[in-house]
Amino acid sequence: MAERKAFLLRIDPAVLEAVQRWANDDLRSLNAQVEFLLRAAVRKAGRLKTDGEPNKS
């Protein structure tokens, strides 16, 4: 498994609560749900190669 890096995230409490509910519905941890959403967003934006390396742009 690839190395993971920790970071502090400041987030609106309502957004956090909504993402937590979504994670619960999908049977994921909050952390896994945030990573899932971020991966989907960067993939959709064309900023993530298929091998998981970010595009240089």
PDB file of N, CA, C, O and CB in Angstrom:
ATOM      1  N   MET A   1       0.841  -1.180   0.000  1.00  0.00           N
ATOM      2  CA  MET A   1       0.000   0.000   0.000  1.00  0.00           C
ATOM      3  C   MET A   1       0.882   1.237   0.000  1.00  0.00           C
ATOM      4  O   MET A   1       1.948   1.253   0.616  1.00  0.00           O
ATOM      5  CB  MET A   1      -0.955   0.001   1.213  1.00  0.00           C
ATOM      6  N   ALA A   2       0.433   2.267  -0.690  1.00  0.00           N
ATOM      7  CA  ALA A   2       1.179   3.516  -0.771  1.00  0.00           C
ATOM      8  C   ALA A   2       1.208   4.220   0.582  1.00  0.00           C
ATOM      9  O   ALA A   2       0.322   4.043   1.419  1.00  0.00           O
ATOM     10  CB  ALA A   2       0.567   4.435  -1.834  1.00  0.00           C
ATOM     11  N   GLU A   3       2.241   5.013   0.768  1.00  0.00           N
ATOM     12  CA  GLU A   3       2.368   5.791   2.001  1.00  0.00           C
ATOM     13  C   GLU A   3       1.219   6.787   2.098  1.00  0.00           C
ATOM     14  O   GLU A   3       0.814   7.372   1.093  1.00  0.00           O
ATOM     15  CB  GLU A   3       3.733   6.528   2.053  1.00  0.00           C
ATOM     16  N   ARG A   4       0.702   6.976   3.283  1.00  0.00           N
ATOM     17  CA  ARG A   4      -0.378   7.933   3.534  1.00  0.00           C
ATOM     18  C   ARG A   4       0.194   9.113   4.290  1.00  0.00           C
ATOM     19  O   ARG A   4       1.082   8.952   5.126  1.00  0.00           O
ATOM     20  CB  ARG A   4      -1.549   7.279   4.328  1.00  0.00           C
ATOM     21  N   LYS A   5      -0.314  10.300   3.998  1.00  0.00           N
ATOM     22  CA  LYS A   5       0.109  11.503   4.696  1.00  0.00           C
ATOM     23  C   LYS A   5      -1.087  12.091   5.421  1.00  0.00           C
ATOM     24  O   LYS A   5      -2.188  12.150   4.875  1.00  0.00           O
ATOM     25  CB  LYS A   5       0.726  12.535   3.718  1.00  0.00           C
ATOM     26  N   ALA A   6      -0.871  12.516   6.631  1.00  0.00           N
ATOM     27  CA  ALA A   6      -1.919  13.134   7.440  1.00  0.00           C
ATOM     28  C   ALA A   6      -1.881  14.646   7.252  1.00  0.00           C
ATOM     29  O   ALA A   6      -0.822  15.237   7.038  1.00  0.00           O
ATOM     30  CB  ALA A   6      -1.753  12.764   8.939  1.00  0.00           C
ATOM     31  N   PHE A   7      -3.069  15.260   7.339  1.00  0.00           N
ATOM     32  CA  PHE A   7      -3.130  16.719   7.308  1.00  0.00           C
ATOM     33  C   PHE A   7      -4.380  17.180   8.033  1.00  0.00           C
ATOM     34  O   PHE A   7      -5.349  16.432   8.165  1.00  0.00           O
ATOM     35  CB  PHE A   7      -3.114  17.251   5.852  1.00  0.00           C
ATOM     36  N   LEU A   8      -4.348  18.411   8.498  1.00  0.00           N
ATOM     37  CA  LEU A   8      -5.468  19.005   9.214  1.00  0.00           C
ATOM     38  C   LEU A   8      -6.441  19.588   8.203  1.00  0.00           C
ATOM     39  O   LEU A   8      -6.025  20.265   7.263  1.00  0.00           O
ATOM     40  CB  LEU A   8      -4.985  20.094  10.212  1.00  0.00           C
ATOM     41  N   LEU A   9      -7.721  19.336   8.382  1.00  0.00           N
ATOM     42  CA  LEU A   9      -8.745  19.865   7.487  1.00  0.00           C
ATOM     43  C   LEU A   9      -9.727  20.689   8.304  1.00  0.00           C
ATOM     44  O   LEU A   9     -10.348  20.184   9.239  1.00  0.00           O
ATOM     45  CB  LEU A   9      -9.478  18.721   6.726  1.00  0.00           C
ATOM     46  N   ARG A  10      -9.863  21.948   7.948  1.00  0.00           N
ATOM     47  CA  ARG A  10     -10.874  22.794   8.567  1.00  0.00           C
ATOM     48  C   ARG A  10     -12.079  22.759   7.648  1.00  0.00           C
ATOM     49  O   ARG A  10     -11.957  23.040   6.455  1.00  0.00           O
ATOM     50  CB  ARG A  10     -10.355  24.269   8.802  1.00  0.00           C
ATOM     51  N   ILE A  11     -13.241  22.420   8.186  1.00  0.00           N
ATOM     52  CA  ILE A  11     -14.410  22.212   7.360  1.00  0.00           C
ATOM     53  C   ILE A  11     -15.655  22.702   8.088  1.00  0.00           C
ATOM     54  O   ILE A  11     -15.754  22.613   9.311  1.00  0.00           O
ATOM     55  CB  ILE A  11     -14.549  20.735   6.981  1.00  0.00           C
ATOM     56  N   ASP A  12     -16.588  23.212   7.323  1.00  0.00           N
ATOM     57  CA  ASP A  12     -17.860  23.662   7.868  1.00  0.00           C
ATOM     58  C   ASP A  12     -18.549  22.472   8.552  1.00  0.00           C
ATOM     59  O   ASP A  12     -18.616  21.387   7.973  1.00  0.00           O
ATOM     60  CB  ASP A  12     -18.768  24.272   6.744  1.00  0.00           C
ATOM     61  N   PRO A  13     -19.047  22.659   9.748  1.00  0.00           N
ATOM     62  CA  PRO A  13     -19.672  21.547  10.464  1.00  0.00           C
ATOM     63  C   PRO A  13     -20.835  20.891   9.708  1.00  0.00           C
ATOM     64  O   PRO A  13     -21.014  19.676   9.797  1.00  0.00           O
ATOM     65  CB  PRO A  13     -20.162  22.030  11.795  1.00  0.00           C
ATOM     66  N   ALA A  14     -21.614  21.662   8.978  1.00  0.00           N
ATOM     67  CA  ALA A  14     -22.729  21.093   8.220  1.00  0.00           C
ATOM     68  C   ALA A  14     -22.221  20.193   7.096  1.00  0.00           C
ATOM     69  O   ALA A  14     -22.811  19.148   6.821  1.00  0.00           O
ATOM     70  CB  ALA A  14     -23.613  22.210   7.644  1.00  0.00           C
ATOM     71  N   VAL A  15     -21.130  20.595   6.447  1.00  0.00           N
ATOM     72  CA  VAL A  15     -20.548  19.773   5.384  1.00  0.00           C
ATOM     73  C   VAL A  15     -19.988  18.493   5.984  1.00  0.00           C
ATOM     74  O   VAL A  15     -20.182  17.411   5.431  1.00  0.00           O
ATOM     75  CB  VAL A  15     -19.439  20.549   4.621  1.00  0.00           C
ATOM     76  N   LEU A  16     -19.304  18.608   7.098  1.00  0.00           N
ATOM     77  CA  LEU A  16     -18.745  17.435   7.768  1.00  0.00           C
ATOM     78  C   LEU A  16     -19.849  16.452   8.152  1.00  0.00           C
ATOM     79  O   LEU A  16     -19.708  15.245   7.959  1.00  0.00           O
ATOM     80  CB  LEU A  16     -17.952  17.857   9.017  1.00  0.00           C
ATOM     81  N   GLU A  17     -20.931  16.969   8.689  1.00  0.00           N
ATOM     82  CA  GLU A  17     -22.048  16.104   9.086  1.00  0.00           C
ATOM     83  C   GLU A  17     -22.652  15.400   7.867  1.00  0.00           C
ATOM     84  O   GLU A  17     -22.979  14.215   7.930  1.00  0.00           O
ATOM     85  CB  GLU A  17     -23.133  16.925   9.817  1.00  0.00           C
ATOM     86  N   ALA A  18     -22.797  16.128   6.768  1.00  0.00           N
ATOM     87  CA  ALA A  18     -23.354  15.527   5.549  1.00  0.00           C
ATOM     88  C   ALA A  18     -22.434  14.436   5.002  1.00  0.00           C
ATOM     89  O   ALA A  18     -22.907  13.378   4.588  1.00  0.00           O
ATOM     90  CB  ALA A  18     -23.584  16.607   4.477  1.00  0.00           C
ATOM     91  N   VAL A  19     -21.132  14.686   4.998  1.00  0.00           N
ATOM     92  CA  VAL A  19     -20.180  13.688   4.499  1.00  0.00           C
ATOM     93  C   VAL A  19     -20.148  12.481   5.446  1.00  0.00           C
ATOM     94  O   VAL A  19     -20.003  11.345   4.993  1.00  0.00           O
ATOM     95  CB  VAL A  19     -18.753  14.308   4.354  1.00  0.00           C
ATOM     96  N   GLN A  20     -20.281  12.716   6.743  1.00  0.00           N
ATOM     97  CA  GLN A  20     -20.327  11.602   7.698  1.00  0.00           C
ATOM     98  C   GLN A  20     -21.556  10.728   7.458  1.00  0.00           C
ATOM     99  O   GLN A  20     -21.455   9.501   7.488  1.00  0.00           O
ATOM    100  CB  GLN A  20     -20.330  12.133   9.145  1.00  0.00           C
ATOM    101  N   ARG A  21     -22.712  11.342   7.222  1.00  0.00           N
ATOM    102  CA  ARG A  21     -23.918  10.562   6.927  1.00  0.00           C
ATOM    103  C   ARG A  21     -23.740   9.753   5.650  1.00  0.00           C
ATOM    104  O   ARG A  21     -24.133   8.588   5.579  1.00  0.00           O
ATOM    105  CB  ARG A  21     -25.141  11.485   6.800  1.00  0.00           C
ATOM    106  N   TRP A  22     -23.135  10.390   4.633  1.00  0.00           N
ATOM    107  CA  TRP A  22     -22.879   9.716   3.364  1.00  0.00           C
ATOM    108  C   TRP A  22     -21.940   8.527   3.568  1.00  0.00           C
ATOM    109  O   TRP A  22     -22.159   7.449   3.015  1.00  0.00           O
ATOM    110  CB  TRP A  22     -22.282  10.700   2.341  1.00  0.00           C
ATOM    111  N   ALA A  23     -20.903   8.734   4.362  1.00  0.00           N
ATOM    112  CA  ALA A  23     -19.968   7.650   4.670  1.00  0.00           C
ATOM    113  C   ALA A  23     -20.690   6.502   5.376  1.00  0.00           C
ATOM    114  O   ALA A  23     -20.464   5.333   5.064  1.00  0.00           O
ATOM    115  CB  ALA A  23     -18.806   8.168   5.545  1.00  0.00           C
ATOM    116  N   ASN A  24     -21.540   6.836   6.306  1.00  0.00           N
ATOM    117  CA  ASN A  24     -22.304   5.804   7.013  1.00  0.00           C
ATOM    118  C   ASN A  24     -23.173   5.019   6.041  1.00  0.00           C
ATOM    119  O   ASN A  24     -23.249   3.793   6.123  1.00  0.00           O
ATOM    120  CB  ASN A  24     -23.177   6.433   8.113  1.00  0.00           C
ATOM    121  N   ASP A  25     -23.825   5.719   5.125  1.00  0.00           N
ATOM    122  CA  ASP A  25     -24.684   5.060   4.137  1.00  0.00           C
ATOM    123  C   ASP A  25     -23.885   4.121   3.244  1.00  0.00           C
ATOM    124  O   ASP A  25     -24.382   3.067   2.848  1.00  0.00           O
ATOM    125  CB  ASP A  25     -25.405   6.100   3.282  1.00  0.00           C
ATOM    126  N   ASP A  26     -22.643   4.500   2.923  1.00  0.00           N
ATOM    127  CA  ASP A  26     -21.776   3.700   2.045  1.00  0.00           C
ATOM    128  C   ASP A  26     -20.901   2.711   2.812  1.00  0.00           C
ATOM    129  O   ASP A  26     -20.049   2.043   2.226  1.00  0.00           O
ATOM    130  CB  ASP A  26     -20.893   4.616   1.221  1.00  0.00           C
ATOM    131  N   LEU A  27     -21.114   2.620   4.128  1.00  0.00           N
ATOM    132  CA  LEU A  27     -20.340   1.727   4.999  1.00  0.00           C
ATOM    133  C   LEU A  27     -18.835   1.987   4.901  1.00  0.00           C
ATOM    134  O   LEU A  27     -18.030   1.058   4.839  1.00  0.00           O
ATOM    135  CB  LEU A  27     -20.634   0.272   4.647  1.00  0.00           C
ATOM    136  N   ARG A  28     -18.478   3.274   4.889  1.00  0.00           N
ATOM    137  CA  ARG A  28     -17.071   3.697   4.869  1.00  0.00           C
ATOM    138  C   ARG A  28     -16.797   4.536   6.107  1.00  0.00           C
ATOM    139  O   ARG A  28     -17.715   5.073   6.728  1.00  0.00           O
ATOM    140  CB  ARG A  28     -16.734   4.502   3.567  1.00  0.00           C
ATOM    141  N   SER A  29     -15.524   4.637   6.454  1.00  0.00           N
ATOM    142  CA  SER A  29     -15.136   5.587   7.493  1.00  0.00           C
ATOM    143  C   SER A  29     -15.205   6.991   6.892  1.00  0.00           C
ATOM    144  O   SER A  29     -15.210   7.157   5.672  1.00  0.00           O
ATOM    145  CB  SER A  29     -13.695   5.274   8.052  1.00  0.00           C
ATOM    146  N   LEU A  30     -15.258   7.982   7.755  1.00  0.00           N
ATOM    147  CA  LEU A  30     -15.260   9.362   7.279  1.00  0.00           C
ATOM    148  C   LEU A  30     -14.004   9.643   6.459  1.00  0.00           C
ATOM    149  O   LEU A  30     -14.076  10.275   5.405  1.00  0.00           O
ATOM    150  CB  LEU A  30     -15.357  10.343   8.463  1.00  0.00           C
ATOM    151  N   ASN A  31     -12.860   9.175   6.938  1.00  0.00           N
ATOM    152  CA  ASN A  31     -11.605   9.373   6.226  1.00  0.00           C
ATOM    153  C   ASN A  31     -11.650   8.745   4.830  1.00  0.00           C
ATOM    154  O   ASN A  31     -11.243   9.371   3.851  1.00  0.00           O
ATOM    155  CB  ASN A  31     -10.445   8.786   7.030  1.00  0.00           C
ATOM    156  N   ALA A  32     -12.143   7.513   4.743  1.00  0.00           N
ATOM    157  CA  ALA A  32     -12.232   6.828   3.451  1.00  0.00           C
ATOM    158  C   ALA A  32     -13.187   7.559   2.512  1.00  0.00           C
ATOM    159  O   ALA A  32     -12.947   7.628   1.307  1.00  0.00           O
ATOM    160  CB  ALA A  32     -12.691   5.373   3.645  1.00  0.00           C
ATOM    161  N   GLN A  33     -14.269   8.102   3.067  1.00  0.00           N
ATOM    162  CA  GLN A  33     -15.237   8.827   2.231  1.00  0.00           C
ATOM    163  C   GLN A  33     -14.626  10.114   1.684  1.00  0.00           C
ATOM    164  O   GLN A  33     -14.821  10.444   0.514  1.00  0.00           O
ATOM    165  CB  GLN A  33     -16.512   9.150   3.035  1.00  0.00           C
ATOM    166  N   VAL A  34     -13.895  10.835   2.515  1.00  0.00           N
ATOM    167  CA  VAL A  34     -13.236  12.060   2.056  1.00  0.00           C
ATOM    168  C   VAL A  34     -12.240  11.729   0.954  1.00  0.00           C
ATOM    169  O   VAL A  34     -12.186  12.428  -0.059  1.00  0.00           O
ATOM    170  CB  VAL A  34     -12.524  12.778   3.230  1.00  0.00           C
ATOM    171  N   GLU A  35     -11.452  10.675   1.136  1.00  0.00           N
ATOM    172  CA  GLU A  35     -10.488  10.285   0.103  1.00  0.00           C
ATOM    173  C   GLU A  35     -11.208   9.851  -1.178  1.00  0.00           C
ATOM    174  O   GLU A  35     -10.771  10.189  -2.278  1.00  0.00           O
ATOM    175  CB  GLU A  35      -9.581   9.147   0.617  1.00  0.00           C
ATOM    176  N   PHE A  36     -12.303   9.107  -1.042  1.00  0.00           N
ATOM    177  CA  PHE A  36     -13.101   8.682  -2.190  1.00  0.00           C
ATOM    178  C   PHE A  36     -13.592   9.907  -2.979  1.00  0.00           C
ATOM    179  O   PHE A  36     -13.480   9.946  -4.205  1.00  0.00           O
ATOM    180  CB  PHE A  36     -14.304   7.817  -1.724  1.00  0.00           C
ATOM    181  N   LEU A  37     -14.126  10.888  -2.279  1.00  0.00           N
ATOM    182  CA  LEU A  37     -14.643  12.089  -2.935  1.00  0.00           C
ATOM    183  C   LEU A  37     -13.533  12.907  -3.589  1.00  0.00           C
ATOM    184  O   LEU A  37     -13.710  13.425  -4.692  1.00  0.00           O
ATOM    185  CB  LEU A  37     -15.393  12.952  -1.930  1.00  0.00           C
ATOM    186  N   LEU A  38     -12.393  13.023  -2.918  1.00  0.00           N
ATOM    187  CA  LEU A  38     -11.269  13.755  -3.494  1.00  0.00           C
ATOM    188  C   LEU A  38     -10.733  13.060  -4.741  1.00  0.00           C
ATOM    189  O   LEU A  38     -10.432  13.714  -5.740  1.00  0.00           O
ATOM    190  CB  LEU A  38     -10.156  13.911  -2.464  1.00  0.00           C
ATOM    191  N   ARG A  39     -10.615  11.733  -4.683  1.00  0.00           N
ATOM    192  CA  ARG A  39     -10.147  10.979  -5.858  1.00  0.00           C
ATOM    193  C   ARG A  39     -11.099  11.160  -7.035  1.00  0.00           C
ATOM    194  O   ARG A  39     -10.660  11.356  -8.169  1.00  0.00           O
ATOM    195  CB  ARG A  39     -10.008   9.480  -5.520  1.00  0.00           C
ATOM    196  N   ALA A  40     -12.405  11.095  -6.767  1.00  0.00           N
ATOM    197  CA  ALA A  40     -13.396  11.269  -7.831  1.00  0.00           C
ATOM    198  C   ALA A  40     -13.279  12.667  -8.439  1.00  0.00           C
ATOM    199  O   ALA A  40     -13.362  12.822  -9.657  1.00  0.00           O
ATOM    200  CB  ALA A  40     -14.826  11.036  -7.288  1.00  0.00           C
ATOM    201  N   ALA A  41     -13.090  13.669  -7.606  1.00  0.00           N
ATOM    202  CA  ALA A  41     -12.988  15.048  -8.092  1.00  0.00           C
ATOM    203  C   ALA A  41     -11.731  15.259  -8.934  1.00  0.00           C
ATOM    204  O   ALA A  41     -11.803  15.881  -9.994  1.00  0.00           O
ATOM    205  CB  ALA A  41     -12.994  16.023  -6.915  1.00  0.00           C
ATOM    206  N   VAL A  42     -10.586  14.757  -8.485  1.00  0.00           N
ATOM    207  CA  VAL A  42      -9.362  14.972  -9.263  1.00  0.00           C
ATOM    208  C   VAL A  42      -9.369  14.139 -10.540  1.00  0.00           C
ATOM    209  O   VAL A  42      -8.815  14.558 -11.557  1.00  0.00           O
ATOM    210  CB  VAL A  42      -8.126  14.629  -8.421  1.00  0.00           C
ATOM    211  N   ARG A  43      -9.987  12.974 -10.495  1.00  0.00           N
ATOM    212  CA  ARG A  43     -10.116  12.147 -11.702  1.00  0.00           C
ATOM    213  C   ARG A  43     -11.007  12.865 -12.727  1.00  0.00           C
ATOM    214  O   ARG A  43     -10.669  12.937 -13.908  1.00  0.00           O
ATOM    215  CB  ARG A  43     -10.706  10.741 -11.351  1.00  0.00           C
ATOM    216  N   LYS A  44     -12.147  13.393 -12.263  1.00  0.00           N
ATOM    217  CA  LYS A  44     -13.074  14.101 -13.148  1.00  0.00           C
ATOM    218  C   LYS A  44     -12.422  15.337 -13.763  1.00  0.00           C
ATOM    219  O   LYS A  44     -12.709  15.688 -14.907  1.00  0.00           O
ATOM    220  CB  LYS A  44     -14.336  14.503 -12.382  1.00  0.00           C
ATOM    221  N   ALA A  45     -11.555  15.991 -13.012  1.00  0.00           N
ATOM    222  CA  ALA A  45     -10.864  17.190 -13.486  1.00  0.00           C
ATOM    223  C   ALA A  45      -9.673  16.856 -14.380  1.00  0.00           C
ATOM    224  O   ALA A  45      -9.026  17.756 -14.916  1.00  0.00           O
ATOM    225  CB  ALA A  45     -10.399  18.020 -12.307  1.00  0.00           C
ATOM    226  N   GLY A  46      -9.381  15.555 -14.542  1.00  0.00           N
ATOM    227  CA  GLY A  46      -8.258  15.150 -15.376  1.00  0.00           C
ATOM    228  C   GLY A  46      -6.912  15.376 -14.736  1.00  0.00           C
ATOM    229  O   GLY A  46      -5.907  15.530 -15.429  1.00  0.00           O
ATOM    230  N   ARG A  47      -6.885  15.398 -13.435  1.00  0.00           N
ATOM    231  CA  ARG A  47      -5.630  15.658 -12.724  1.00  0.00           C
ATOM    232  C   ARG A  47      -5.049  14.432 -12.045  1.00  0.00           C
ATOM    233  O   ARG A  47      -4.101  14.542 -11.268  1.00  0.00           O
ATOM    234  CB  ARG A  47      -5.841  16.723 -11.703  1.00  0.00           C
ATOM    235  N   LEU A  48      -5.617  13.248 -12.336  1.00  0.00           N
ATOM    236  CA  LEU A  48      -5.107  12.014 -11.763  1.00  0.00           C
ATOM    237  C   LEU A  48      -4.946  11.004 -12.881  1.00  0.00           C
ATOM    238  O   LEU A  48      -5.911  10.650 -13.558  1.00  0.00           O
ATOM    239  CB  LEU A  48      -6.046  11.473 -10.649  1.00  0.00           C
ATOM    240  N   LYS A  49      -3.709  10.539 -13.070  1.00  0.00           N
ATOM    241  CA  LYS A  49      -3.460   9.507 -14.072  1.00  0.00           C
ATOM    242  C   LYS A  49      -4.036   8.201 -13.572  1.00  0.00           C
ATOM    243  O   LYS A  49      -4.366   8.069 -12.393  1.00  0.00           O
ATOM    244  CB  LYS A  49      -1.944   9.363 -14.374  1.00  0.00           C
ATOM    245  N   THR A  50      -4.158   7.232 -14.470  1.00  0.00           N
ATOM    246  CA  THR A  50      -4.724   5.929 -14.101  1.00  0.00           C
ATOM    247  C   THR A  50      -3.852   5.176 -13.111  1.00  0.00           C
ATOM    248  O   THR A  50      -4.360   4.342 -12.362  1.00  0.00           O
ATOM    249  CB  THR A  50      -4.927   5.083 -15.338  1.00  0.00           C
ATOM    250  N   ASP A  51      -2.536   5.450 -13.086  1.00  0.00           N
ATOM    251  CA  ASP A  51      -1.661   4.753 -12.141  1.00  0.00           C
ATOM    252  C   ASP A  51      -1.620   5.421 -10.769  1.00  0.00           C
ATOM    253  O   ASP A  51      -0.846   5.012  -9.903  1.00  0.00           O
ATOM    254  CB  ASP A  51      -0.261   4.672 -12.704  1.00  0.00           C
ATOM    255  N   GLY A  52      -2.450   6.450 -10.565  1.00  0.00           N
ATOM    256  CA  GLY A  52      -2.508   7.114  -9.282  1.00  0.00           C
ATOM    257  C   GLY A  52      -1.578   8.287  -9.119  1.00  0.00           C
ATOM    258  O   GLY A  52      -1.626   8.972  -8.098  1.00  0.00           O
ATOM    259  N   GLU A  53      -0.722   8.541 -10.111  1.00  0.00           N
ATOM    260  CA  GLU A  53       0.194   9.672 -10.049  1.00  0.00           C
ATOM    261  C   GLU A  53      -0.507  10.921 -10.582  1.00  0.00           C
ATOM    262  O   GLU A  53      -1.206  10.851 -11.592  1.00  0.00           O
ATOM    263  CB  GLU A  53       1.489   9.381 -10.854  1.00  0.00           C
ATOM    264  N   PRO A  54      -0.325  12.071  -9.910  1.00  0.00           N
ATOM    265  CA  PRO A  54      -0.956  13.295 -10.404  1.00  0.00           C
ATOM    266  C   PRO A  54      -0.341  13.731 -11.738  1.00  0.00           C
ATOM    267  O   PRO A  54       0.850  13.544 -11.987  1.00  0.00           O
ATOM    268  CB  PRO A  54      -0.820  14.423  -9.365  1.00  0.00           C
ATOM    269  N   ASN A  55      -1.193  14.316 -12.586  1.00  0.00           N
ATOM    270  CA  ASN A  55      -0.687  14.866 -13.852  1.00  0.00           C
ATOM    271  C   ASN A  55       0.116  16.116 -13.557  1.00  0.00           C
ATOM    272  O   ASN A  55      -0.168  16.837 -12.601  1.00  0.00           O
ATOM    273  CB  ASN A  55      -1.850  15.181 -14.842  1.00  0.00           C
ATOM    274  N   LYS A  56       1.116  16.369 -14.378  1.00  0.00           N
ATOM    275  CA  LYS A  56       1.914  17.586 -14.241  1.00  0.00           C
ATOM    276  C   LYS A  56       1.325  18.618 -15.182  1.00  0.00           C
ATOM    277  O   LYS A  56       1.545  18.563 -16.392  1.00  0.00           O
ATOM    278  CB  LYS A  56       3.437  17.328 -14.552  1.00  0.00           C
ATOM    279  N   SER A  57       0.570  19.566 -14.623  1.00  0.00           N
ATOM    280  CA  SER A  57      -0.028  20.635 -15.434  1.00  0.00           C
ATOM    281  C   SER A  57      -0.097  21.921 -14.676  1.00  0.00           C
ATOM    282  O   SER A  57      -0.571  22.926 -15.206  1.00  0.00           O
ATOM    283  CB  SER A  57      -1.410  20.250 -15.899  1.00  0.00           C
TER     284      SER A  57
END
